[in-house]
Each structure stands twice: as structure tokens, then as C-alpha cells.
């Protein structure tokens, strides 16, 4: 993909593509400073992901679960937005409803915003 050209995506179609492929993760954008994907976990499923070397943002599209980040658990529902710094252990737990997430991985520098 040419990163100098903008692109519009249809979120519902992306989620459906992820479902249809049967894989938990479907990456739909990768440019030098950013990648985006859809991540799906079924009710009761065990999340086996490991740490990542990029900062990450999750947006919960549907479902209900908890997210364990570096030993601290947070409840998540539709509309929750979570920032996970690079190299911090994290995993979804207590997946009570099928979970669909929009995921952003960034490799850019600091934005100047305070966390």
C-alpha cells in the first residue's frame, strides 16, 4: 500500500472479513508508522498473545471481557479504549461475550499529549 495515499475503510466489512477468515487477527493496514487490524476472541477463549515492541491501542467494538495489563485487571465493554505501552505484558481474560476489537499499533514518536 502506498502510504502517501489516503484510504477509507468500512468497519463492518473488516469485521466480517476477519470472521470469514477464521483467524483471530486480520491486519488491514500497514504503513511505516502504523498498522491496524481487527482482533476477535470468542466467549471463554484464552488469549495467548505476548508483548509487542510497539505501542498499542484497542477499541472495543463488541463484547465484554477483562484485560490484564502488567498484573492489573480492567473490565472492558463496547466503547472502551485502552492504551498499552510497548513491551508491557497484557492479555484479555474473562471473555464473557464474543469480543471484537479495532487494534492500532504505532511506531511513531511521542505526540506531546500527556498520559
VEXTILUM-840886 format. One line per field, with one value per atom (N, C-alpha, C, O): residue in three letters; x, y, z negated; residue number from 1. Coordinates in nm, 2 decimals. Layout:
REM VEXTILUM-840886
res c(ALA / ...)
X c(X / ...)
Y c(Y / ...)
Z c(Z / ...)
n c(NUM / ...)
END
This chain:
REM VEXTILUM-840886
res c(UNK / UNK / UNK / UNK / UNK / UNK / UNK / UNK / UNK / UNK / UNK / UNK / UNK / UNK / UNK / UNK / UNK / UNK / UNK / UNK / UNK / UNK / UNK / UNK / UNK / UNK / UNK / UNK / UNK / UNK / UNK / UNK / UNK / UNK / UNK / UNK / UNK / UNK / UNK / UNK / UNK / UNK / UNK / UNK / UNK / UNK / UNK / UNK / UNK / UNK / UNK / UNK / UNK / UNK / UNK / UNK / UNK / UNK / UNK / UNK / UNK / UNK / UNK / UNK / UNK / UNK / UNK / UNK / UNK / UNK / UNK / UNK / UNK / UNK / UNK / UNK / UNK / UNK / UNK / UNK / UNK / UNK / UNK / UNK / UNK / UNK / UNK / UNK / UNK / UNK / UNK / UNK / UNK / UNK / UNK / UNK / UNK / UNK / UNK / UNK / UNK / UNK / UNK / UNK / UNK / UNK / UNK / UNK / UNK / UNK / UNK / UNK / UNK / UNK / UNK / UNK / UNK / UNK / UNK / UNK / UNK / UNK / UNK / UNK / UNK / UNK / UNK / UNK / UNK / UNK / UNK / UNK / UNK / UNK / UNK / UNK / UNK / UNK / UNK / UNK / UNK / UNK / UNK / UNK / UNK / UNK / UNK / UNK / UNK / UNK / UNK / UNK / UNK / UNK / UNK / UNK / UNK / UNK / UNK / UNK / UNK / UNK / UNK / UNK / UNK / UNK / UNK / UNK / UNK / UNK / UNK / UNK / UNK / UNK / UNK / UNK / UNK / UNK / UNK / UNK / UNK / UNK / UNK / UNK / UNK / UNK / UNK / UNK / UNK / UNK / UNK / UNK / UNK / UNK / UNK / UNK / UNK / UNK / UNK / UNK / UNK / UNK / UNK / UNK / UNK / UNK / UNK / UNK / UNK / UNK / UNK / UNK / UNK / UNK / UNK / UNK / UNK / UNK / UNK / UNK / UNK / UNK / UNK / UNK / UNK / UNK / UNK / UNK / UNK / UNK / UNK / UNK / UNK / UNK / UNK / UNK / UNK / UNK / UNK / UNK / UNK / UNK / UNK / UNK / UNK / UNK / UNK / UNK / UNK / UNK / UNK / UNK / UNK / UNK / UNK / UNK / UNK / UNK / UNK / UNK / UNK / UNK / UNK / UNK / UNK / UNK / UNK / UNK / UNK / UNK / UNK / UNK / UNK / UNK / UNK / UNK / UNK / UNK / UNK / UNK / UNK / UNK / UNK / UNK / UNK / UNK / UNK / UNK / UNK / UNK / UNK / UNK / UNK / UNK / UNK / UNK / UNK / UNK / UNK / UNK / UNK / UNK / UNK / UNK / UNK / UNK / UNK / UNK / UNK / UNK / UNK / UNK / UNK / UNK / UNK / UNK / UNK / UNK / UNK / UNK / UNK / UNK / UNK / UNK / UNK / UNK / UNK / UNK / UNK / UNK / UNK / UNK / UNK / UNK / UNK / UNK / UNK / UNK / UNK / UNK / UNK / UNK / UNK / UNK / UNK / UNK / UNK / UNK / UNK / UNK / UNK / UNK / UNK / UNK / UNK / UNK / UNK / UNK / UNK / UNK / UNK / UNK / UNK / UNK / UNK / UNK / UNK / UNK / UNK / UNK / UNK / UNK / UNK / UNK / UNK / UNK / UNK / UNK / UNK / UNK / UNK / UNK / UNK / UNK / UNK / UNK / UNK / UNK / UNK / UNK / UNK / UNK / UNK / UNK / UNK / UNK / UNK / UNK / UNK / UNK / UNK / UNK / UNK / UNK / UNK / UNK / UNK / UNK / UNK / UNK / UNK / UNK / UNK / UNK / UNK / UNK / UNK / UNK / UNK / UNK / UNK / UNK / UNK / UNK / UNK / UNK / UNK / UNK / UNK / UNK / UNK / UNK / UNK / UNK / UNK / UNK / UNK / UNK / UNK / UNK / UNK / UNK / UNK / UNK / UNK / UNK / UNK / UNK / UNK / UNK / UNK / UNK / UNK / UNK / UNK / UNK / UNK / UNK / UNK / UNK)
X c(0.08 / 0.00 / 0.09 / 0.19 / 0.06 / 0.13 / 0.08 / -0.03 / 0.17 / 0.14 / 0.11 / 0.07 / 0.14 / 0.11 / -0.03 / -0.07 / -0.10 / -0.24 / -0.34 / -0.32 / -0.44 / -0.53 / -0.62 / -0.64 / -0.69 / -0.77 / -0.89 / -0.87 / -1.01 / -1.13 / -1.17 / -1.17 / -1.19 / -1.23 / -1.37 / -1.42 / -1.44 / -1.57 / -1.55 / -1.52 / -1.58 / -1.55 / -1.63 / -1.58 / -1.76 / -1.84 / -1.78 / -1.78 / -1.74 / -1.68 / -1.55 / -1.52 / -1.47 / -1.35 / -1.37 / -1.31 / -1.47 / -1.50 / -1.55 / -1.52 / -1.63 / -1.69 / -1.57 / -1.57 / -1.48 / -1.36 / -1.28 / -1.24 / -1.27 / -1.19 / -1.27 / -1.21 / -1.40 / -1.49 / -1.47 / -1.45 / -1.48 / -1.48 / -1.35 / -1.35 / -1.24 / -1.11 / -1.09 / -1.00 / -1.16 / -1.15 / -1.02 / -1.00 / -0.94 / -0.82 / -0.86 / -0.95 / -0.80 / -0.83 / -0.79 / -0.85 / -0.69 / -0.64 / -0.64 / -0.59 / -0.69 / -0.69 / -0.63 / -0.70 / -0.51 / -0.45 / -0.50 / -0.49 / -0.55 / -0.60 / -0.52 / -0.54 / -0.43 / -0.34 / -0.20 / -0.19 / -0.10 / 0.04 / 0.11 / 0.13 / 0.16 / 0.24 / 0.36 / 0.35 / 0.46 / 0.58 / 0.55 / 0.62 / 0.46 / 0.44 / 0.32 / 0.29 / 0.24 / 0.12 / 0.07 / 0.09 / 0.01 / -0.06 / -0.19 / -0.20 / -0.30 / -0.43 / -0.49 / -0.46 / -0.57 / -0.63 / -0.75 / -0.79 / -0.82 / -0.94 / -0.89 / -0.84 / -0.92 / -0.89 / -1.02 / -1.09 / -1.04 / -1.16 / -1.13 / -1.04 / -1.20 / -1.19 / -1.33 / -1.42 / -1.35 / -1.48 / -1.50 / -1.40 / -1.62 / -1.66 / -1.58 / -1.59 / -1.52 / -1.45 / -1.31 / -1.24 / -1.27 / -1.14 / -1.03 / -1.05 / -0.91 / -0.79 / -0.71 / -0.68 / -0.67 / -0.59 / -0.45 / -0.40 / -0.38 / -0.24 / -0.13 / -0.02 / -0.18 / -0.08 / 0.03 / 0.02 / 0.14 / 0.26 / 0.28 / 0.20 / 0.39 / 0.41 / 0.45 / 0.49 / 0.44 / 0.47 / 0.57 / 0.58 / 0.65 / 0.75 / 0.70 / 0.78 / 0.57 / 0.51 / 0.40 / 0.34 / 0.38 / 0.26 / 0.14 / 0.14 / 0.03 / -0.09 / -0.22 / -0.22 / -0.32 / -0.45 / -0.55 / -0.56 / -0.64 / -0.76 / -0.88 / -0.90 / -0.97 / -1.11 / -1.20 / -1.21 / -1.28 / -1.38 / -1.50 / -1.57 / -1.52 / -1.63 / -1.76 / -1.87 / -1.74 / -1.85 / -1.79 / -1.67 / -1.87 / -1.84 / -1.80 / -1.81 / -1.77 / -1.74 / -1.63 / -1.64 / -1.52 / -1.41 / -1.33 / -1.37 / -1.23 / -1.13 / -1.00 / -0.97 / -0.92 / -0.79 / -0.69 / -0.69 / -0.60 / -0.49 / -0.37 / -0.31 / -0.33 / -0.22 / -0.11 / -0.14 / 0.00 / 0.11 / 0.06 / 0.10 / -0.03 / -0.08 / -0.21 / -0.26 / -0.25 / -0.37 / -0.49 / -0.47 / -0.60 / -0.72 / -0.82 / -0.85 / -0.87 / -0.97 / -1.08 / -1.06 / -1.21 / -1.33 / -1.35 / -1.33 / -1.38 / -1.40 / -1.53 / -1.58 / -1.60 / -1.72 / -1.72 / -1.62 / -1.82 / -1.83 / -1.80 / -1.86 / -1.71 / -1.67 / -1.55 / -1.50 / -1.50 / -1.38 / -1.26 / -1.25 / -1.17 / -1.05 / -0.93 / -0.93 / -0.83 / -0.72 / -0.59 / -0.57 / -0.50 / -0.36 / -0.27 / -0.28 / -0.19 / -0.09 / 0.05 / 0.07 / 0.14 / 0.27 / 0.35 / 0.31 / 0.44 / 0.53 / 0.59 / 0.62 / 0.61 / 0.68 / 0.61 / 0.68 / 0.48 / 0.41 / 0.32 / 0.25 / 0.34 / 0.26 / 0.11 / 0.07 / 0.03 / -0.12 / -0.19 / -0.13 / -0.31 / -0.39 / -0.54 / -0.57 / -0.63 / -0.77 / -0.81 / -0.76 / -0.89 / -0.93 / -1.08 / -1.14 / -1.14 / -1.28 / -1.36 / -1.44 / -1.35 / -1.42 / -1.56 / -1.59 / -1.65 / -1.79 / -1.88 / -1.98 / -1.85 / -1.92 / -1.82 / -1.71 / -1.85 / -1.76 / -1.71 / -1.78 / -1.58 / -1.51 / -1.45 / -1.38 / -1.49 / -1.43 / -1.36 / -1.42 / -1.24 / -1.16 / -1.10 / -1.06 / -1.09 / -1.01 / -0.88 / -0.87 / -0.77 / -0.64 / -0.55 / -0.54 / -0.48 / -0.38 / -0.24 / -0.23 / -0.14 / 0.00 / 0.07 / 0.07 / 0.14 / 0.21 / 0.36 / 0.41 / 0.44 / 0.58 / 0.63 / 0.75 / 0.54 / 0.58 / 0.64 / 0.63 / 0.69 / 0.74 / 0.64 / 0.52 / 0.68 / 0.58 / 0.49 / 0.54 / 0.37 / 0.27 / 0.27 / 0.22 / 0.33 / 0.32 / 0.20 / 0.19 / 0.11 / 0.00 / 0.04 / 0.13 / -0.02 / 0.01 / -0.08 / -0.20 / -0.02 / -0.10 / -0.13 / -0.19)
Y c(-0.12 / 0.00 / 0.12 / 0.13 / 0.22 / 0.35 / 0.43 / 0.48 / 0.46 / 0.53 / 0.68 / 0.75 / 0.73 / 0.87 / 0.89 / 1.00 / 0.78 / 0.79 / 0.75 / 0.65 / 0.84 / 0.81 / 0.69 / 0.66 / 0.63 / 0.52 / 0.52 / 0.55 / 0.49 / 0.48 / 0.34 / 0.26 / 0.29 / 0.15 / 0.15 / 0.24 / 0.04 / 0.01 / -0.09 / -0.21 / -0.04 / -0.12 / -0.25 / -0.36 / -0.25 / -0.37 / -0.47 / -0.59 / -0.43 / -0.52 / -0.58 / -0.70 / -0.50 / -0.55 / -0.66 / -0.76 / -0.64 / -0.73 / -0.86 / -0.97 / -0.85 / -0.97 / -1.04 / -1.17 / -0.97 / -1.04 / -1.12 / -1.23 / -1.06 / -1.13 / -1.26 / -1.36 / -1.25 / -1.36 / -1.47 / -1.59 / -1.43 / -1.52 / -1.60 / -1.71 / -1.53 / -1.59 / -1.70 / -1.79 / -1.68 / -1.78 / -1.76 / -1.83 / -1.66 / -1.63 / -1.52 / -1.44 / -1.52 / -1.42 / -1.28 / -1.18 / -1.26 / -1.13 / -1.11 / -1.20 / -0.99 / -0.96 / -0.82 / -0.72 / -0.81 / -0.67 / -0.62 / -0.68 / -0.49 / -0.43 / -0.31 / -0.26 / -0.27 / -0.15 / -0.17 / -0.20 / -0.14 / -0.14 / -0.04 / -0.05 / 0.07 / 0.17 / 0.19 / 0.13 / 0.26 / 0.26 / 0.30 / 0.25 / 0.39 / 0.44 / 0.38 / 0.41 / 0.29 / 0.25 / 0.12 / 0.10 / 0.03 / -0.08 / -0.09 / -0.06 / -0.14 / -0.16 / -0.29 / -0.35 / -0.34 / -0.47 / -0.49 / -0.41 / -0.60 / -0.64 / -0.77 / -0.86 / -0.77 / -0.89 / -0.94 / -0.86 / -1.07 / -1.13 / -1.25 / -1.33 / -1.25 / -1.37 / -1.41 / -1.33 / -1.54 / -1.60 / -1.61 / -1.61 / -1.61 / -1.62 / -1.74 / -1.85 / -1.72 / -1.83 / -1.86 / -1.94 / -1.80 / -1.83 / -1.78 / -1.68 / -1.84 / -1.80 / -1.71 / -1.76 / -1.59 / -1.50 / -1.54 / -1.53 / -1.58 / -1.62 / -1.52 / -1.56 / -1.40 / -1.30 / -1.27 / -1.29 / -1.23 / -1.19 / -1.04 / -0.97 / -0.99 / -0.85 / -0.81 / -0.90 / -0.68 / -0.63 / -0.52 / -0.46 / -0.50 / -0.40 / -0.26 / -0.17 / -0.25 / -0.12 / -0.09 / -0.17 / 0.04 / 0.09 / 0.04 / 0.02 / 0.02 / -0.04 / 0.03 / 0.06 / 0.04 / 0.10 / 0.00 / -0.05 / -0.04 / -0.13 / -0.04 / 0.04 / -0.06 / 0.00 / -0.12 / -0.20 / -0.14 / -0.25 / -0.22 / -0.12 / -0.30 / -0.28 / -0.35 / -0.30 / -0.47 / -0.55 / -0.65 / -0.68 / -0.68 / -0.79 / -0.73 / -0.61 / -0.83 / -0.79 / -0.89 / -1.01 / -0.83 / -0.91 / -0.82 / -0.71 / -0.88 / -0.81 / -0.81 / -0.89 / -0.71 / -0.70 / -0.69 / -0.60 / -0.78 / -0.78 / -0.71 / -0.76 / -0.60 / -0.53 / -0.52 / -0.45 / -0.58 / -0.58 / -0.61 / -0.55 / -0.71 / -0.76 / -0.68 / -0.72 / -0.58 / -0.50 / -0.53 / -0.52 / -0.57 / -0.61 / -0.49 / -0.42 / -0.47 / -0.37 / -0.44 / -0.52 / -0.40 / -0.45 / -0.37 / -0.25 / -0.44 / -0.37 / -0.40 / -0.52 / -0.31 / -0.33 / -0.24 / -0.17 / -0.26 / -0.18 / -0.03 / 0.03 / 0.02 / 0.16 / 0.19 / 0.30 / 0.09 / 0.11 / 0.12 / 0.06 / 0.21 / 0.24 / 0.22 / 0.27 / 0.14 / 0.10 / 0.13 / 0.09 / 0.20 / 0.21 / 0.12 / 0.11 / 0.04 / -0.05 / -0.01 / -0.02 / 0.03 / 0.07 / -0.05 / -0.17 / -0.03 / -0.13 / -0.21 / -0.16 / -0.34 / -0.44 / -0.46 / -0.51 / -0.42 / -0.44 / -0.57 / -0.58 / -0.66 / -0.79 / -0.75 / -0.68 / -0.82 / -0.79 / -0.91 / -0.97 / -0.94 / -1.04 / -1.02 / -0.97 / -1.06 / -1.05 / -1.17 / -1.28 / -1.15 / -1.26 / -1.25 / -1.15 / -1.35 / -1.34 / -1.29 / -1.20 / -1.36 / -1.32 / -1.37 / -1.49 / -1.28 / -1.32 / -1.32 / -1.39 / -1.24 / -1.23 / -1.22 / -1.17 / -1.27 / -1.27 / -1.12 / -1.03 / -1.11 / -0.98 / -0.95 / -1.03 / -0.83 / -0.77 / -0.64 / -0.55 / -0.63 / -0.51 / -0.45 / -0.52 / -0.32 / -0.25 / -0.22 / -0.17 / -0.26 / -0.25 / -0.16 / -0.17 / -0.07 / 0.02 / -0.01 / 0.00 / -0.04 / -0.05 / 0.07 / 0.10 / 0.15 / 0.26 / 0.25 / 0.19 / 0.30 / 0.31 / 0.45 / 0.47 / 0.55 / 0.69 / 0.74 / 0.67 / 0.85 / 0.92 / 0.97 / 0.96 / 1.04 / 1.10 / 1.20 / 1.28 / 1.21 / 1.31 / 1.44 / 1.54 / 1.44 / 1.56 / 1.56 / 1.64 / 1.46 / 1.45 / 1.39 / 1.30 / 1.43 / 1.37 / 1.25 / 1.26 / 1.15 / 1.03 / 1.03 / 0.94)
Z c(0.00 / 0.00 / 0.00 / -0.07 / 0.08 / 0.09 / -0.03 / -0.03 / -0.13 / -0.25 / -0.22 / -0.31 / -0.10 / -0.07 / -0.02 / 0.01 / 0.00 / 0.05 / -0.06 / -0.13 / -0.09 / -0.20 / -0.15 / -0.03 / -0.25 / -0.22 / -0.32 / -0.44 / -0.28 / -0.36 / -0.38 / -0.28 / -0.50 / -0.53 / -0.58 / -0.65 / -0.55 / -0.61 / -0.72 / -0.70 / -0.85 / -0.97 / -0.97 / -1.00 / -0.93 / -0.93 / -0.84 / -0.87 / -0.72 / -0.62 / -0.67 / -0.65 / -0.74 / -0.80 / -0.91 / -0.91 / -0.99 / -1.10 / -1.03 / -1.07 / -0.93 / -0.86 / -0.79 / -0.79 / -0.73 / -0.67 / -0.77 / -0.75 / -0.89 / -1.00 / -1.04 / -1.05 / -1.05 / -1.08 / -0.98 / -1.01 / -0.85 / -0.74 / -0.73 / -0.69 / -0.76 / -0.75 / -0.86 / -0.85 / -0.97 / -1.08 / -1.17 / -1.26 / -1.14 / -1.22 / -1.32 / -1.29 / -1.43 / -1.53 / -1.50 / -1.54 / -1.41 / -1.38 / -1.23 / -1.15 / -1.18 / -1.04 / -1.03 / -1.07 / -0.97 / -0.95 / -0.82 / -0.72 / -0.83 / -0.70 / -0.66 / -0.55 / -0.74 / -0.71 / -0.77 / -0.89 / -0.69 / -0.74 / -0.66 / -0.53 / -0.72 / -0.67 / -0.76 / -0.87 / -0.73 / -0.82 / -0.96 / -1.05 / -0.99 / -1.13 / -1.20 / -1.31 / -1.13 / -1.19 / -1.12 / -1.00 / -1.20 / -1.15 / -1.22 / -1.34 / -1.15 / -1.21 / -1.18 / -1.07 / -1.27 / -1.24 / -1.32 / -1.41 / -1.30 / -1.37 / -1.45 / -1.39 / -1.58 / -1.67 / -1.73 / -1.78 / -1.71 / -1.76 / -1.85 / -1.82 / -1.96 / -2.06 / -2.09 / -2.12 / -2.10 / -2.13 / -2.28 / -2.36 / -2.32 / -2.46 / -2.52 / -2.46 / -2.63 / -2.70 / -2.65 / -2.70 / -2.53 / -2.47 / -2.56 / -2.63 / -2.54 / -2.61 / -2.51 / -2.41 / -2.55 / -2.47 / -2.50 / -2.61 / -2.39 / -2.40 / -2.35 / -2.33 / -2.33 / -2.28 / -2.38 / -2.50 / -2.32 / -2.40 / -2.39 / -2.33 / -2.45 / -2.45 / -2.30 / -2.22 / -2.27 / -2.14 / -2.15 / -2.26 / -2.05 / -2.06 / -2.01 / -1.98 / -1.99 / -1.95 / -2.05 / -2.12 / -2.07 / -2.15 / -2.08 / -1.96 / -2.16 / -2.10 / -2.16 / -2.28 / -2.08 / -2.13 / -2.08 / -1.97 / -2.18 / -2.15 / -2.16 / -2.25 / -2.07 / -2.08 / -2.07 / -1.98 / -2.18 / -2.19 / -2.10 / -2.13 / -2.00 / -1.91 / -1.96 / -1.95 / -2.01 / -2.07 / -2.17 / -2.16 / -2.26 / -2.36 / -2.50 / -2.52 / -2.58 / -2.72 / -2.77 / -2.76 / -2.83 / -2.88 / -2.98 / -3.01 / -3.04 / -3.12 / -3.04 / -2.96 / -3.07 / -3.02 / -3.13 / -3.21 / -3.14 / -3.24 / -3.17 / -3.07 / -3.23 / -3.18 / -3.30 / -3.40 / -3.28 / -3.37 / -3.52 / -3.61 / -3.53 / -3.66 / -3.71 / -3.81 / -3.64 / -3.68 / -3.58 / -3.46 / -3.64 / -3.56 / -3.54 / -3.64 / -3.42 / -3.39 / -3.31 / -3.22 / -3.35 / -3.28 / -3.15 / -3.16 / -3.04 / -2.92 / -2.86 / -2.87 / -2.80 / -2.72 / -2.60 / -2.57 / -2.52 / -2.39 / -2.42 / -2.51 / -2.34 / -2.35 / -2.44 / -2.43 / -2.51 / -2.59 / -2.49 / -2.39 / -2.53 / -2.46 / -2.56 / -2.67 / -2.52 / -2.60 / -2.53 / -2.42 / -2.60 / -2.56 / -2.63 / -2.75 / -2.56 / -2.62 / -2.56 / -2.44 / -2.65 / -2.60 / -2.55 / -2.58 / -2.47 / -2.41 / -2.52 / -2.63 / -2.50 / -2.59 / -2.73 / -2.82 / -2.74 / -2.87 / -2.85 / -2.75 / -2.94 / -2.93 / -2.94 / -3.03 / -2.85 / -2.86 / -2.79 / -2.70 / -2.83 / -2.77 / -2.81 / -2.92 / -2.73 / -2.76 / -2.84 / -2.81 / -2.94 / -3.03 / -3.05 / -3.01 / -3.11 / -3.15 / -3.03 / -3.04 / -2.92 / -2.79 / -2.81 / -2.78 / -2.85 / -2.88 / -2.76 / -2.75 / -2.66 / -2.53 / -2.42 / -2.44 / -2.30 / -2.19 / -2.18 / -2.18 / -2.16 / -2.16 / -2.02 / -1.96 / -1.98 / -1.85 / -1.89 / -1.95 / -1.84 / -1.87 / -1.75 / -1.66 / -1.74 / -1.65 / -1.71 / -1.82 / -1.65 / -1.71 / -1.62 / -1.50 / -1.69 / -1.63 / -1.69 / -1.81 / -1.61 / -1.65 / -1.59 / -1.47 / -1.68 / -1.63 / -1.66 / -1.75 / -1.56 / -1.58 / -1.57 / -1.56 / -1.58 / -1.57 / -1.70 / -1.80 / -1.70 / -1.82 / -1.91 / -1.88 / -2.02 / -2.11 / -2.05 / -1.96 / -2.09 / -2.03 / -2.11 / -2.06 / -2.23 / -2.31 / -2.40 / -2.49 / -2.39 / -2.48 / -2.61 / -2.61 / -2.72 / -2.85 / -2.87 / -2.84 / -2.93 / -2.97 / -3.11 / -3.16)
n c(1 / 1 / 1 / 1 / 2 / 2 / 2 / 2 / 3 / 3 / 3 / 3 / 4 / 4 / 4 / 4 / 5 / 5 / 5 / 5 / 6 / 6 / 6 / 6 / 7 / 7 / 7 / 7 / 8 / 8 / 8 / 8 / 9 / 9 / 9 / 9 / 10 / 10 / 10 / 10 / 11 / 11 / 11 / 11 / 12 / 12 / 12 / 12 / 13 / 13 / 13 / 13 / 14 / 14 / 14 / 14 / 15 / 15 / 15 / 15 / 16 / 16 / 16 / 16 / 17 / 17 / 17 / 17 / 18 / 18 / 18 / 18 / 19 / 19 / 19 / 19 / 20 / 20 / 20 / 20 / 21 / 21 / 21 / 21 / 22 / 22 / 22 / 22 / 23 / 23 / 23 / 23 / 24 / 24 / 24 / 24 / 25 / 25 / 25 / 25 / 26 / 26 / 26 / 26 / 27 / 27 / 27 / 27 / 28 / 28 / 28 / 28 / 29 / 29 / 29 / 29 / 30 / 30 / 30 / 30 / 31 / 31 / 31 / 31 / 32 / 32 / 32 / 32 / 33 / 33 / 33 / 33 / 34 / 34 / 34 / 34 / 35 / 35 / 35 / 35 / 36 / 36 / 36 / 36 / 37 / 37 / 37 / 37 / 38 / 38 / 38 / 38 / 39 / 39 / 39 / 39 / 40 / 40 / 40 / 40 / 41 / 41 / 41 / 41 / 42 / 42 / 42 / 42 / 43 / 43 / 43 / 43 / 44 / 44 / 44 / 44 / 45 / 45 / 45 / 45 / 46 / 46 / 46 / 46 / 47 / 47 / 47 / 47 / 48 / 48 / 48 / 48 / 49 / 49 / 49 / 49 / 50 / 50 / 50 / 50 / 51 / 51 / 51 / 51 / 52 / 52 / 52 / 52 / 53 / 53 / 53 / 53 / 54 / 54 / 54 / 54 / 55 / 55 / 55 / 55 / 56 / 56 / 56 / 56 / 57 / 57 / 57 / 57 / 58 / 58 / 58 / 58 / 59 / 59 / 59 / 59 / 60 / 60 / 60 / 60 / 61 / 61 / 61 / 61 / 62 / 62 / 62 / 62 / 63 / 63 / 63 / 63 / 64 / 64 / 64 / 64 / 65 / 65 / 65 / 65 / 66 / 66 / 66 / 66 / 67 / 67 / 67 / 67 / 68 / 68 / 68 / 68 / 69 / 69 / 69 / 69 / 70 / 70 / 70 / 70 / 71 / 71 / 71 / 71 / 72 / 72 / 72 / 72 / 73 / 73 / 73 / 73 / 74 / 74 / 74 / 74 / 75 / 75 / 75 / 75 / 76 / 76 / 76 / 76 / 77 / 77 / 77 / 77 / 78 / 78 / 78 / 78 / 79 / 79 / 79 / 79 / 80 / 80 / 80 / 80 / 81 / 81 / 81 / 81 / 82 / 82 / 82 / 82 / 83 / 83 / 83 / 83 / 84 / 84 / 84 / 84 / 85 / 85 / 85 / 85 / 86 / 86 / 86 / 86 / 87 / 87 / 87 / 87 / 88 / 88 / 88 / 88 / 89 / 89 / 89 / 89 / 90 / 90 / 90 / 90 / 91 / 91 / 91 / 91 / 92 / 92 / 92 / 92 / 93 / 93 / 93 / 93 / 94 / 94 / 94 / 94 / 95 / 95 / 95 / 95 / 96 / 96 / 96 / 96 / 97 / 97 / 97 / 97 / 98 / 98 / 98 / 98 / 99 / 99 / 99 / 99 / 100 / 100 / 100 / 100 / 101 / 101 / 101 / 101 / 102 / 102 / 102 / 102 / 103 / 103 / 103 / 103 / 104 / 104 / 104 / 104 / 105 / 105 / 105 / 105 / 106 / 106 / 106 / 106 / 107 / 107 / 107 / 107 / 108 / 108 / 108 / 108 / 109 / 109 / 109 / 109 / 110 / 110 / 110 / 110 / 111 / 111 / 111 / 111 / 112 / 112 / 112 / 112 / 113 / 113 / 113 / 113 / 114 / 114 / 114 / 114 / 115 / 115 / 115 / 115)
END
